[in-house]
């Protein structure tokens, strides 16, 4: 019988592709971004600075940047080591798509990729990206060419069938649209976390975390995770599987209390808190917390072994990313 032997949560922020020096380049870009305040309402950069009233000024120092950058990179190395040590046969990645592949003509709430391979290649930069930011975004991908990573199509087919039986209307795809490569939420896993041999086959599960009106609720995300675990446990082959939630936590206005409450709920196996997270706080970048909620549902039979939280502030407005990295393992 198959089993989920490891759970992982990992941020995939472009800050993780950047050098310490490049972290200082983000601040001038912040006023040009569409920002939300910590309650999920639209807010200007200037309004966030005014509301902060100087309390984030001391966060944005060279010393803090260096310390936090080192903590984040060490945590990524630790996650990669966890997956290497787990001797995995397959990895199920729950991630979001930011209109990289799925557009307004067909924007699924839940989709499972069932192709034999996953194409990994550079994506064209957005016109509004300045050159240095485009270069950081390009680091989600390993090379200028195209890599076909292995996918576990049979496990994906089994997962799809189980989700349908459990009442989840699941979209499916056996190729990525328009011949493009995978989006950044999944590319980061291949380029930064699965950078060891043998290459672990991946099953991609897409959640529409970002875009109304068909974002799954936190309760639905948790139930999807539970159904994924049930599917794995009913798979007839004796394979070792990991589940990984990609993205999060709060951004672009970092909300440390909110982030820490989520981490505490993960430690406490507090499903009720995770399922009832306020939806007004789960928009824009914060929406990727849904991927963690789904991963927690899939890993609820495991214990949270460790979590590293790095509030990566990058401006006096308190903008940045609440970087988080975690692993669930079997209780001993």
N, C-alpha and C positions, 0 to 999 in steps of 0.2 A: 504494500500500500504506500502511496506517495504521502509525503508530509511536508508542511512548512517548518523548516528547522531554524530559520533566521528571519528576523524582521529588521528593516533598515528605514530610517528617515534621513533625508539629506537635502539641505538647501542646494540650489543650483544657480545662485545669483551671479551676474557678470563680475561682481566684486571678487568672486572666487577664481576668475580667470586673470585677474589683474595683479600687477605688482604693488608693493606698498606705495611706491611713488605714484602710481596711477590712481590709487585711492584718492589722492588729493585733487585729481582732475575732475572728479564727479561734481563737486560743489558748484562750480560756475554753470553747470548744465541744469541744476535743479530748478531754477526759475522758469525754464522752458517746458517743464513736464506737467502733465495733468495729475494733480495730487489730490489726495483725500485726507481729511483730518482723522483723528483716532476713533471717531464714531462713524466713519464711512461717508461723511458729507464732503462735497467738493470744496477745496480750499486752495488759495493761492500760496505760493512760497512765502510771500511777504506776510500773509496772515499767520502762517505757521511760525515764522520767526518772531512775530509780535507776541503770539501766545506763549512761545517758549520762554520769553523774558530772560534770556541769557543762560537758562539752566543747562543747555547742551554745549555751551561754548568750550568748556573744559574737556569735553569728550573728543574734540577734533584737534588732537595734538599728534605730532610725529611719534611720540612714545606710545600713545594709545593705538595708533594705526599699526605700528610694528608689532605690538603685543597681540592685538586681535587678529591680524593677518597670520601670524605664526600659529595661534590657537586653531584657526579655521583650517589651515593647511594640514596641521597635525591630525585634526579630526577626520579630514578626508582620507588621509593615509590610513588611519585606524579603521575606517569603514572598509576600505579596499582590502585591508588585512583580514577583517572579519569574514568577508565574502570568500577570500582565498582559502582561509582555514576551514570554512564550512563544507568544502568539497561538493559544490553545488552541481546539480544536473540541469537546473533551469532557474531563471530569475523572472518574476513577474514584476514589471515596473508600472506603477500607477502615476500618470503624469497628465499635464494639461497641454492644450494647444492654443497658442495665442494668435490665431488666424494665420498660422504658418502653412498649415495643410488644409484645414477645414474652414470654409468661408461661409458667407451668409446664404449661399444657395443650398447648403446642407451642413448644418452645425449640430452634430449629434451630442446628446447629453452623456451617453455612455457608448463607447466603441471598443471592440477588441480586434486587434490586428492578427490575422491568421495566415499570413504569407510564410513562405519558406525562408526568406531572408529579409533583413532590414537594411535599406540603403542609408549610408552615412556619407554625406558630402557637404561641402560649403554651400551655404545659402546666400543669396544676394542681399547686400545690406539695404536697409530702408533708406529712402532719400533724405530723411531728416537727421540721420546719424552723422555726427562729425567724424572725422577720419580716425581719431584715437579710439572712439567708442566702437566704431565698426571693426577695428583691429581686435579689440577685446572680445567682441561678439564672435568673431571668426575663430577664436580659440575654443569654442565649443566643439570644434571639428578637428580631426587629427591631421588631415592633409588636404591639398587642393584636389586630389583625385577622389574617386568613388570607392568606398569599401562596402562590401556586402556582408554584414554580420549575420550569424546564424540566428534563426528564430525557431521556437518549438511549436510548429504548426499543429501537431497532434494534441499537445496539451492545450493550446488555444482553442481548438475545435471542441474539446471536452469541456473547457471552461464556458464557452459560448452556450453549449447545450444545457449545462447545469444552470446558468444564469437565466435562460429562457424558462426552464422548468420551474424556477423559483420566482418567476413573475417579473423579471427585469427585462424590459424591452431593449435588446442589445443590438446596436448597429455593428456591422462587420465589414472588414476590408481585407483583401488579399494582396493589396499593393498600396503604395502611398500615392496620393493624387498628383497628376501632372508630371509623373516621373521624378518627383523631387526627393530629397533626402529627409531624414527624420528631423523633427523639431528639437529645440534646444533642451527641453526638459528630459528628453531621452538621450540625445547626443551627449550630454554631460555625463550620463552614467557610463556610456561606452568609452568616452575619451579620458575620463578622470578616475572612475571607480572600478571599471572592469579591465584595467590595463595590465592584465596578467594572463598567462597561459595555463591550461587550455581555455579557450574563449567559451564563456557560458552562454548558451542559447537564451534568448529573451522573449517573453510574451509582453507585448505592449497593451496596456489598458488606458484608454483616454477618458478623462472626465472633463466636461465643459465647466471648469471652475469659474471662468472669467465672465461669460457673456449671458446676460438675461435675454429671453425669459426662461430658458430651460436649464438653469444651473441646478444640479441635484442638491437637496437639502443636506445638512450635516447628518441627520438621522439616516437618510437614504445612503449617504456615503459609507457610514458605518455598516449598514446592512449589506451593501455591495461587498465590503471587505469580508464580512462573515460568510457570504455566499461563495466568495473566491476560496476561502479556506475549506469550506464544505466540498467544493469542486475538486480541489487538490486531494483531499482525503479520500474521495471516491474514485480517483484515477487509478486504474489497475496496475500501473507499472510502479515498481519500488524506487521512485526518484526523490531526490532531496531538492527542495524548492525553497527559495527565499522570496520575500515580498519587500518591495521598496517603494516608499512614497517620496516623490520628487518635488522639491520646491519649498516655499515658505521660509520663515514664518512671517511675521508682520513686515510689510513694506508698502509704501515708501516712507510713510511716517511711522517710525518704529514705536511699537506699543509694548514696552517691557512687561508691565503687569499682565497684560493679556497673554503674551507669549509664555510667561512663566506659569500662568494658570493652566495653560494647555499642557505644558511639560509635567506639571504636578498631576493632572488628570491621567496622563499616560502612565506615570509611575504608580498611581493608585488604582489603575484599571477602572477608572470612573467613566463608564460608558455613558451614563446619563448626562454628565457635563459635556462630553464630546458631541453627543447627539443634539444637544440643545444650545450649541454655540450661537450667539446672536448673528443673524444673517447680515445685518447692516455692517458688521465688522469683517465680513468675508467677501469684500469686493476688491477689484484691482489686484495688486500683488498679494494681499492678504488672502485672496480666494484660494491660493494653493494650499492653505491649511486643510482644505477638504481632502487633498491627497494623503495627508498624514492621518486624518480621521479614518479614511478607508483602510490604510495600512494597519492602523490600530485595531480595526475590526477583524482583519485577517490574522493579526498576531495576538489576539486576546488570550490564547492558550499559552503564550510565552510571557516572560517577565522582562521589563525594561532593565537591561543590564547597565546601561550608561547613557548619559545625554550630555552634550556640550553645547552651551548656549553662548553665542557671541553677538552682543548688540553692536553692530558695525555702523556706528554713526559716521556721517560724512558731511554734516553741515550744521550751522547754528539753529536750523529749523527742526533738528531732530530727525532729518531724513536719513535713509540708509536701508539696511536690511537686518532684521532679527535673524541672523544665521543660526541654524540649529542642525545638529547631527546626533543620531541616536541609533541604538541597536537593541533589539529584543532577542533573547535566547531562551532555550528551555530551562525551567527551574531544575535544580539538581537536588 
